[in-house]
């Protein structure tokens, strides 16, 4: 199976941090060393992807995912979606974001409301949240891993993909959801 190392790496991170790390807007991976540990949605997604892609590079003993591509994943939610789309030419939108259509390790951006902080930081498509599809290595079952500030308790959570998509249905209806495939970045190298 392609990207088996990436799958295992992301699953280990999810198992390590789910339910143990809170949410704080604007805090990236450095927040994991804070007391208590915190991270925002793009920091979490970026960390999952960067660690998984570096692990694939390491196990292959060569560059599968280039440094510029990895760096592009260390940004805000809207930029991550934009950069992956621009570099791969692939994006799904609205009702095309289904369990059947999603790439194996899709990164999904959503427009969730119009928060006041976004007024000073205009975002392409209005994307204000990002999540990562991860797979349980034992059986390949898909889940959504995210760091979110409004859930109870706030922070990193893990939800079965089908259940998460049911909750995301209003975003699909409003064309306020987009999915990209960051692992297509490997095709460039």
LUMBA-927320 format. One record per residue: z, y, x of N, C-alpha, C in turn; residue in three letters. Coordinates in Angstrom, 2 decimals, decimal comma. Each point is the difference from the previous one (the first is absolute). Layout:
BEGIN
ATOM       npz       npy       npx      capz      capy      capx       cpz       cpy       cpx   rest
ATOM         Z         Y         X         Z         Y         X         Z         Y         X    Ala
...
END
This chain:
BEGIN
ATOM       npz       npy       npx      capz      capy      capx       cpz       cpy       cpx   rest
ATOM      0,00     -1,18      0,85      0,00      1,18     -0,85      0,00      1,24      0,89    Unk
ATOM     -0,87      0,97     -0,29     -0,01      1,22      0,80      1,27      0,82     -0,22    Unk
ATOM      0,44      0,63      1,06      1,16      0,90     -0,01      1,31     -0,70     -0,40    Unk
ATOM      0,13     -1,26      0,39      1,22     -0,74     -0,28      1,21      0,63      0,71    Unk
ATOM     -0,22      0,48      1,22      1,08      0,66      0,74      0,43      1,28     -0,70    Unk
ATOM     -0,96      0,76     -0,51      0,31      1,23     -0,74      0,81     -0,32     -1,25    Unk
ATOM     -0,41     -1,03     -0,71      0,72     -0,42     -1,20      1,46     -0,33      0,31    Unk
ATOM      0,20     -0,79      1,02      1,35     -0,40      0,40      0,83      1,20      0,46    Unk
ATOM     -0,62      0,88      0,76      0,70      1,19      0,50      0,46      0,88     -1,14    Unk
ATOM     -0,89      0,27     -0,95      0,38      0,86     -1,13      1,09     -0,67     -0,84    Unk
ATOM     -0,11     -1,30     -0,22      0,99     -0,70     -0,82      1,38      0,05      0,67    Unk
ATOM      0,03     -0,17      1,31      1,29      0,07      0,71      0,64      1,39     -0,14    Unk
ATOM     -0,82      1,04      0,11      0,51      1,37     -0,17      0,53      0,21     -1,42    Unk
ATOM     -0,75     -0,48     -0,98      0,43      0,12     -1,39      1,33     -0,72     -0,21    Unk
ATOM      0,13     -1,19      0,55      1,24     -0,76     -0,15      1,17      0,70      0,70    Unk
ATOM     -0,27      0,63      1,11      1,04      0,69      0,78      0,50      1,27     -0,69    Unk
ATOM     -0,90      0,77     -0,62      0,36      1,33     -0,48      0,11      0,18     -1,51    Unk
ATOM     -0,57     -0,89     -0,80      0,05      0,16     -1,46      1,45      0,01     -0,49    Unk
ATOM      0,31      1,02     -0,79      1,35      0,12     -0,55      1,04      0,50      0,98    Unk
ATOM     -0,40      0,23      1,25      0,94      0,43      1,03     -0,29      1,39      0,54    Unk
ATOM     -1,14      0,57     -0,40     -0,42      1,31      0,51     -0,27      0,90     -1,19    Unk
ATOM      0,58      1,20      0,04     -0,19      0,98     -1,07     -1,27      0,82      0,19    Unk
ATOM     -0,23      0,87     -0,96     -1,17      0,87      0,01      0,41      1,42      0,36    Unk
ATOM     -0,82      0,65      0,84      0,16      1,42      0,26     -1,38      0,57      0,31    Unk
ATOM     -0,43      0,95     -0,84     -1,33      0,60      0,15     -0,14      0,65      1,36    Unk
ATOM     -1,15     -0,24      0,62     -0,32      0,62      1,29      0,53     -0,74      1,21    Unk
ATOM      0,72     -1,10     -0,21      0,57     -0,75      1,12     -0,87     -1,23      0,26    Unk
ATOM     -0,45     -0,12      1,22     -0,86     -1,13      0,38      0,86     -1,08      0,66    Unk
ATOM     -0,58     -0,80      0,88      0,69     -1,17      0,55      1,26      0,35      0,78    Unk
ATOM      0,10      1,22      0,51      1,22      0,38      0,72      1,23     -0,08     -0,91    Unk
ATOM     -0,22      0,07     -1,31      1,11     -0,07     -0,95      0,68     -1,35     -0,04    Unk
ATOM     -0,67     -1,04      0,51      0,63     -1,33      0,00      1,18     -0,07      0,95    Unk
ATOM      0,06      0,93      0,97      1,13      0,00      0,93      1,10      0,97     -0,44    Unk
ATOM     -0,15      0,65     -1,14      1,03      0,90     -0,54      1,09     -0,82     -0,68    Unk
ATOM      1,12      0,65     -0,23      1,10     -0,64     -0,73      0,29      0,84     -1,23    Unk
ATOM     -0,26     -0,50     -1,20     -0,68     -1,26     -0,32     -1,50      0,14      0,26    Unk
ATOM     -0,70     -1,12      0,17     -1,44      0,04      0,26     -0,78      0,47     -1,23    Unk
ATOM     -1,05      0,82      0,25     -0,85      0,52     -1,07     -1,44      0,08      0,51    Unk
ATOM     -0,95      0,03     -0,94     -1,41      0,16      0,34     -0,74      0,41     -1,27    Unk
ATOM     -1,10      0,73      0,14     -0,78      0,35     -1,18     -1,13     -1,01     -0,20    Unk
ATOM     -0,79      0,20     -1,05     -1,02     -1,00     -0,36     -1,08     -0,14      1,07    Unk
ATOM     -0,48      1,12      0,53     -1,07     -0,09      1,01      0,55     -0,48      1,34    Unk
ATOM      1,24      0,34      0,29      0,62     -0,52      1,22      0,12     -1,51     -0,04    Unk
ATOM      0,38     -0,53     -1,16      0,16     -1,44     -0,16     -1,35     -0,71      0,06    Unk
ATOM     -0,98      0,49     -0,76     -1,33     -0,61      0,02     -0,61      0,06      1,39    Unk
ATOM      0,11      1,16      0,64     -0,53      0,15      1,36      0,66     -0,96      0,98    Unk
ATOM      1,30     -0,17     -0,12      0,73     -0,92      0,89     -0,47     -1,44     -0,22    Unk
ATOM     -0,11     -0,42     -1,25     -0,47     -1,35     -0,29     -1,37     -0,24      0,62    Unk
ATOM     -0,91      0,93     -0,23     -1,37     -0,17      0,50     -0,06      0,05      1,52    Unk
ATOM      0,67      0,96      0,59     -0,05      0,16      1,46      0,57     -1,24      0,70    Unk
ATOM      1,14     -0,47     -0,46      0,60     -1,19      0,64     -0,87     -1,23     -0,19    Unk
ATOM     -0,57     -0,15     -1,21     -0,86     -1,16     -0,27     -1,26      0,03      0,85    Unk
ATOM     -0,59      1,16      0,13     -1,25      0,11      0,77      0,25     -0,14      1,49    Unk
ATOM      1,11      0,54      0,47      0,34     -0,20      1,42      0,27     -1,47      0,29    Unk
ATOM      0,64     -0,69     -0,94      0,25     -1,44      0,18     -1,31     -0,77      0,08    Unk
ATOM     -0,97      0,37     -0,81     -1,33     -0,65      0,05     -0,66      0,27      1,35    Unk
ATOM      0,09      1,23      0,49     -0,54      0,32      1,32      0,66     -0,86      1,08    Unk
ATOM      1,33     -0,10     -0,08      0,75     -0,75      1,01     -0,38     -1,48      0,01    Unk
ATOM     -0,07     -0,60     -1,18     -0,29     -1,44     -0,07     -1,45     -0,28      0,42    Unk
ATOM     -0,90      0,95     -0,25     -1,40     -0,18      0,39     -0,21      0,28      1,49    Unk
ATOM      0,93      0,75      0,60     -0,15      0,36      1,40     -1,12      1,00      0,25    Unk
ATOM     -0,38      0,70     -1,07     -1,05      1,02      0,11      0,19      1,00     -1,13    Unk
ATOM     -0,78      1,06      0,04      0,10      1,03     -1,03     -0,81     -0,39     -1,22    Unk
ATOM      0,68     -0,30     -1,07     -0,62     -0,24     -1,30      0,09      1,29     -0,82    Unk
ATOM      1,15      0,64      0,08      0,24      1,27     -0,67      0,21      1,05      1,08    Unk
ATOM     -0,89      1,01      0,03      0,03      1,03      1,03      1,15      0,98     -0,16    Unk
ATOM      0,33      0,64      1,10      1,10      0,97      0,03     -0,18      1,16     -0,96    Unk
ATOM     -1,23      0,50     -0,12     -0,25      1,11     -0,93      0,22     -0,44     -1,44    Unk
ATOM     -0,40     -1,22     -0,32      0,22     -0,51     -1,35      1,49     -0,16     -0,29    Unk
ATOM      0,74     -0,54      0,97      1,45     -0,14     -0,19      0,66      1,35     -0,17    Unk
ATOM     -0,42      0,97      0,78      0,57      1,34     -0,10     -0,28      0,62     -1,37    Unk
ATOM     -1,16     -0,26     -0,56     -0,37      0,55     -1,31      0,90     -0,52     -1,11    Unk
ATOM      0,65     -1,13      0,23      0,89     -0,58     -1,00      1,40      0,59      0,04    Unk
ATOM      0,25      0,87      0,95      1,31      0,64      0,14     -0,10      1,42     -0,55    Unk
ATOM     -0,08      0,09     -1,31     -0,23      1,28     -0,65      0,62     -0,01     -1,38    Unk
ATOM     -0,43      0,96     -0,83      0,47      0,08     -1,38     -0,84     -0,94     -0,87    Unk
ATOM      0,48     -0,29     -1,18     -0,66     -0,97     -0,89     -1,46      0,34     -0,25    Unk
ATOM     -0,30      1,24     -0,32     -1,39      0,37     -0,30     -0,89     -0,14      1,23    Unk
ATOM      0,53      0,35      1,17     -0,79     -0,09      1,24     -0,29     -1,45      0,37    Unk
ATOM      0,97     -0,88     -0,20     -0,23     -1,41      0,32     -1,15     -0,54     -0,85    Unk
ATOM      0,04      0,27     -1,30     -1,08     -0,46     -0,89     -1,33      0,62      0,44    Unk
ATOM      0,00      1,30      0,25     -1,22      0,70      0,41     -0,56     -0,57      1,31    Unk
ATOM      0,85     -0,18      1,00     -0,46     -0,49      1,30     -0,56     -1,41     -0,07    Unk
ATOM      0,68     -0,87     -0,74     -0,50     -1,38     -0,10     -1,33     -0,01     -0,76    Unk
ATOM     -0,09      0,76     -1,08     -1,26      0,07     -0,74     -1,12      0,53      0,90    Unk
ATOM      0,26      1,09      0,72     -1,02      0,61      0,85     -0,45     -0,94      1,11    Unk
ATOM      0,92     -0,77      0,55     -0,31     -0,88      1,12     -0,63     -1,32     -0,42    Unk
ATOM      0,23     -0,43     -1,27     -0,52     -1,29     -0,44     -1,09      0,12     -1,07    Unk
ATOM     -0,05      1,13     -0,68     -0,97      0,18     -1,08      0,35     -0,77     -1,26    Unk
ATOM      1,26     -0,45     -0,13      0,41     -0,81     -1,14      1,15      0,65     -0,73    Unk
ATOM     -0,12      0,09     -1,34      1,11      0,46     -0,83     -0,21     -0,51     -1,43    Unk
ATOM      1,09     -0,35     -0,65      0,00     -0,34     -1,42      0,75      1,11     -0,74    Unk
ATOM     -0,38      0,23     -1,26      0,64      1,07     -0,76      0,25     -0,44     -1,43    Unk
ATOM      1,09      0,50     -0,58      0,28     -0,19     -1,42      0,03     -1,46     -0,41    Unk
ATOM     -0,79     -0,33     -1,02      0,01     -1,36     -0,54     -0,59     -1,05      0,94    Unk
ATOM     -0,60      0,42      1,11     -0,46     -0,96      1,01      1,16     -0,54      0,84    Unk
ATOM      1,16      0,64     -0,10      1,18     -0,44      0,74      0,66     -1,10     -0,83    Unk
ATOM     -0,43     -1,23      0,26      0,53     -1,18     -0,70      0,40     -1,04      1,03    Unk
ATOM      0,80     -0,95     -0,42      0,41     -1,09      0,90     -1,22     -0,74      0,52    Unk
ATOM     -1,01     -0,15     -0,84     -1,22     -0,72      0,39     -0,82      0,77      1,03    Unk
ATOM     -0,07      1,33     -0,14     -0,85      0,83      0,86      0,67      0,45      1,30    Unk
ATOM      1,31      0,01      0,02      0,69      0,55      1,17     -0,23     -0,84      1,25    Unk
ATOM     -0,22      0,66      1,13     -0,03     -0,72      1,28      1,34     -0,68      0,24    Unk
ATOM      0,01     -1,00      0,84      1,20     -0,79      0,25      1,21      0,86      0,39    Unk
ATOM     -0,21      1,01      0,82      1,09      0,88      0,44     -0,33      1,45     -0,34    Unk
ATOM     -0,25      0,25     -1,28     -0,39      1,33     -0,45      1,13      1,01      0,21    Unk
ATOM     -0,41      1,21      0,29      0,90      1,15      0,00     -0,40      0,82     -1,20    Unk
ATOM      0,98      0,35     -0,84     -0,29      0,65     -1,27      0,66      1,36     -0,04    Unk
ATOM     -0,79      1,02     -0,33      0,52      1,35     -0,17      0,00      0,37     -1,48    Unk
ATOM      1,01      0,78     -0,40      0,13      0,38     -1,40      0,30      1,50     -0,12    Unk
ATOM     -0,49      0,56     -1,06      0,40      1,36     -0,37      1,13     -0,16     -1,00    Unk
ATOM      1,17      0,42      0,41      1,16     -0,11     -0,89      0,53      1,41     -0,22    Unk
ATOM     -0,35      0,56     -1,15      0,46      1,34     -0,35     -0,57      1,07      0,91    Unk
ATOM      0,59      1,17     -0,09     -0,38      1,12      0,85      1,28      0,61      0,55    Unk
ATOM      0,60     -0,65      1,01      1,27      0,50      0,52     -0,16      1,40      0,61    Unk
ATOM      1,06      0,78     -0,07     -0,02      1,37      0,51     -0,37      0,05      1,48    Unk
ATOM      0,47     -0,98      0,78     -0,28      0,01      1,43     -1,50     -0,11      0,29    Unk
ATOM     -0,75     -0,60     -0,92     -1,44     -0,17      0,22     -0,77      1,31     -0,17    Unk
ATOM      0,61      1,01     -0,61     -0,66      1,30     -0,15     -0,34      0,61      1,35    Unk
ATOM      0,85     -0,17      0,97     -0,22      0,54      1,34     -0,78     -0,95      0,90    Unk
ATOM     -0,23     -1,19     -0,47     -0,71     -1,02      0,78     -1,04     -0,67     -0,88    Unk
ATOM     -1,11      0,70     -0,31     -1,02     -0,60     -0,87     -0,47     -1,35      0,56    Unk
ATOM     -0,21     -0,93     -0,90     -0,35     -1,36      0,41     -1,29     -0,45     -0,67    Unk
ATOM     -0,88     -0,63      0,79     -1,22     -0,54     -0,61      0,36     -0,97     -1,14    Unk
ATOM     -0,66      0,17     -1,09      0,21     -0,84     -1,19      1,40      0,16     -0,59    Unk
ATOM      0,84      0,82      0,58      1,36      0,17     -0,51      0,92     -1,16      0,31    Unk
ATOM     -0,36     -0,85      0,96      0,80     -1,17      0,34      1,36      0,44      0,55    Unk
ATOM      1,06     -0,51     -0,62      1,36      0,34      0,42      0,85     -1,23      0,31    Unk
ATOM     -0,58     -1,18     -0,14      0,77     -1,24      0,26     -0,95     -1,06      0,53    Unk
ATOM      0,53     -0,89      0,81     -0,80     -1,06      0,60      0,83     -1,27      0,08    Unk
ATOM     -0,66     -1,14     -0,20      0,66     -1,31      0,06     -0,88     -0,96      0,79    Unk
ATOM      0,59     -1,12      0,40     -0,73     -0,99      0,79      0,11     -1,37     -0,65    Unk
ATOM     -1,13     -0,69     -0,14      0,00     -1,38     -0,45      0,33     -0,88      1,21    Unk
ATOM      0,98     -0,85     -0,17      0,40     -0,97      1,02     -0,06     -1,39     -0,63    Unk
ATOM     -0,04     -1,00      0,84     -0,10     -1,38     -0,49      1,13     -0,85      0,57    Unk
ATOM      0,57     -0,84     -0,85      0,99     -0,96      0,46     -0,74     -1,09      0,75    Unk
ATOM      0,28     -0,19      1,30     -0,76     -0,95      0,81      0,04     -1,44     -0,51    Unk
ATOM      1,09     -0,41     -0,62      0,11     -1,39     -0,44     -1,07     -0,39     -1,01    Unk
ATOM     -0,39      0,95     -0,88     -0,95     -0,35     -1,06     -1,04      1,08     -0,29    Unk
ATOM      0,04      1,11      0,73     -0,98      1,06     -0,18      0,21      0,86     -1,23    Unk
ATOM      1,11     -0,16     -0,68      0,28      0,79     -1,20      0,05      1,49      0,35    Unk
ATOM     -0,72      0,84     -0,77     -0,02      1,44      0,30      1,17      0,75     -0,63    Unk
ATOM      0,49      0,96      0,76      1,06      0,89     -0,44     -0,38      1,43      0,39    Unk
ATOM      0,65      0,96     -0,62     -0,13      1,40      0,40      1,31      0,40      0,65    Unk
ATOM     -0,11      0,52      1,21      1,16      0,54      0,71     -0,15      1,51      0,01    Unk
ATOM      1,08      0,69     -0,34     -0,04      1,46     -0,04      1,38      0,58      0,23    Unk
ATOM      0,00      1,24      0,46      1,21      0,79      0,07     -0,16      1,11     -1,01    Unk
ATOM      0,92      0,06     -0,96     -0,15      0,93     -1,11      1,32      0,69     -0,27    Unk
ATOM     -0,06      1,28     -0,35      1,21      0,78     -0,17      0,59      0,04     -1,37    Unk
ATOM     -0,72     -0,40     -1,02      0,51      0,12     -1,36      0,51     -1,30     -0,57    Unk
ATOM     -0,23     -1,10      0,70      0,44     -1,28     -0,53      1,51     -0,16      0,22    Unk
ATOM      0,58     -0,94     -0,70      1,42     -0,26      0,13      0,16     -1,41      0,53    Unk
ATOM      0,59     -0,25      1,15      0,35      1,03      0,98     -1,26      0,49      0,72    Unk
ATOM      0,04      1,22      0,52     -1,17      0,52      0,72     -0,19     -0,71      1,33    Unk
ATOM     -1,23      0,01      0,47     -0,27     -0,58      1,31     -1,05     -1,07     -0,05    Unk
ATOM      0,01     -0,85      1,01     -1,02     -1,05      0,14      0,25     -1,11     -1,02    Unk
ATOM     -1,06     -0,31     -0,74      0,07     -1,06     -1,00     -1,20     -0,93      0,14    Unk
ATOM      0,10     -1,13     -0,65     -1,05     -1,02      0,02     -0,21     -0,47     -1,44    Unk
ATOM     -1,25      0,09     -0,48     -0,31     -0,36     -1,38     -1,22     -0,90     -0,02    Unk
ATOM      0,01     -1,07     -0,79     -1,21     -0,82     -0,12     -1,18      0,90     -0,42    Unk
ATOM     -1,17     -0,23      0,61     -1,16      0,84     -0,25     -0,34      0,11     -1,48    Unk
ATOM     -0,05     -1,11     -0,72     -0,36      0,05     -1,43      0,96      0,88     -0,78    Unk
ATOM      1,29     -0,11      0,28      1,00      0,83     -0,68     -0,18      1,47      0,36    Unk
ATOM     -0,26      0,27      1,27     -0,20      1,38      0,45     -1,23      0,61     -0,67    Unk
ATOM     -1,08     -0,77     -0,11     -1,23      0,51     -0,63      0,21      0,33     -1,48    Unk
ATOM      0,85     -0,75     -0,68      0,32      0,32     -1,40      0,63      1,39     -0,07    Unk
ATOM      0,93      0,29      0,90      0,64      1,32      0,03     -0,97      1,10      0,43    Unk
ATOM     -1,02     -0,36      0,76     -0,98      0,97      0,48     -1,13      0,24     -0,99    Unk
ATOM     -0,04     -0,73     -1,10     -1,10      0,11     -0,96     -0,26      1,44     -0,46    Unk
ATOM      1,01      0,83     -0,27     -0,29      1,39     -0,38     -0,77      0,76      1,09    Unk
ATOM      0,25     -0,32      1,26     -0,74      0,63      1,11     -1,45     -0,47     -0,01    Unk
ATOM     -0,22     -1,27     -0,31     -1,37     -0,53     -0,10     -0,74      0,70     -1,13    Unk
ATOM      0,65      0,12     -1,15     -0,62      0,66     -1,16     -0,39      1,44      0,31    Unk
ATOM      0,80      0,67      0,81     -0,23      1,42      0,31     -0,84      0,18      1,28    Unk
ATOM     -0,49     -1,08      0,60     -0,71      0,07      1,29      0,83      0,71      1,05    Unk
ATOM      1,28     -0,36      0,06      0,92      0,59      0,97      0,55     -1,06      0,96    Unk
ATOM     -0,86     -0,96      0,34      0,38     -1,06      0,91     -1,23     -0,39      0,82    Unk
ATOM      0,20     -0,22      1,31     -1,08     -0,33      0,91      0,49     -1,07      0,97    Unk
ATOM     -0,88     -0,91      0,37      0,37     -1,06      0,95     -1,03     -0,06      1,11    Unk
ATOM      0,49     -0,15      1,22     -0,85     -0,15      1,17      0,39     -1,28      0,72    Unk
ATOM     -0,83     -0,38      0,97      0,25     -1,23      0,77      0,12      0,35      1,48    Unk
ATOM      1,22      0,27      0,49      0,15      0,38      1,40     -0,42     -1,09      0,98    Unk
ATOM     -0,04     -1,25     -0,41     -0,39     -1,06      0,92     -1,50     -0,06      0,23    Unk
ATOM     -0,76      0,76     -0,77     -1,43      0,17      0,29     -0,21      0,81      1,28    Unk
ATOM      1,05      0,67      0,46     -0,10      0,73      1,24     -0,31     -0,94      1,17    Unk
ATOM      0,34     -1,28     -0,15     -0,28     -0,99      1,04     -1,49     -0,22      0,17    Unk
ATOM     -0,77      0,20     -1,03     -1,44     -0,23      0,07     -0,69      0,98      0,93    Unk
ATOM      0,64      1,13      0,27     -0,58      1,01      0,88      0,09     -0,40      1,46    Unk
ATOM      0,95     -0,86      0,34      0,29     -0,32      1,41     -0,56     -1,36      0,40    Unk
END
